[in-house]
Amino acid sequence: MDEILAHILVVDDDEGIRSLVKRYLNENNFLVTTAKNAEDATEKIEVINFDMIILDIMMPGKSGLQFIHDNKNKITTPIVLLTAKGTADERVEGLEIGADDYLPKPFEPKELLLRVKNILKKTKEIDLKRVAKFSNIEIDLNKLMILKNGKEFKINNTEKIILEKMINNPGKTLSRIDIGKLINIDKERSVDVIITRLRKKIEIDPKNPKFLQTLRGSGYVLWID
């Protein structure tokens, strides 16, 4: 029997999409559990530790974005959003609150599989340095947590990948394209959104960053004492 690569939760109110994604991922050695809505998904994450969540945004009752909001302290695994065309604002909001990637509907199962594999591969990549302490801040990638002035801030998989690269290359400028390649996102605006979110967790004054700075025309850099 082939090795199971990961356990994925697929959340979508469309039974056809749930069945399609489950069948295709099963054929490629993934274990898949499905949920028909946010409430169903919430019950499942209470009892199962998934490696990834594939989540529809538009669902009856609670939306996918509300599901993330309601469970932000429970979810540390990567999230891929399935979105209807023309919902750019929702995609940006999804990235702001913790999603790692998005795929517009209708989508090709092969593209979804590629994104899943890329994200999981990056999740498993481990750099030598996993903890960074500077000023009154501690970034602990093992615990997926930032401690700032005694307060804890959870970080998601996308943030972890970016911080992993920056911590192991302090003072090195990463362009938006560089960061986009790391996290499999090709929109510079989306990269900016994620960096803004990170600043709120790292900086004392996010509007005047001291550590995670922008180098105009070049990209972003993390300065560690």
Secondary structure, 3 states (H helix, E strand, C coil): CCCCCCEEEEECCCHHHHHHHHHHHHHCCCEEEEECCHHHHHHHHHHCCCCEEEEECCCCCCCHHHHHHHCCCCCCCCEEEEECCCCHHHHHHHHHCCCCEEEECCCCHHHHHHHHHHHHHHHHCCCCCCEEEECCEEEECCCCEEEECCEEEECCHHHHHHHHHHHCCCCCCECHHHHHHHHCCCCHHHHHHHHHHHHHHHCCCCCCCCCEEEECCCEEEECCC
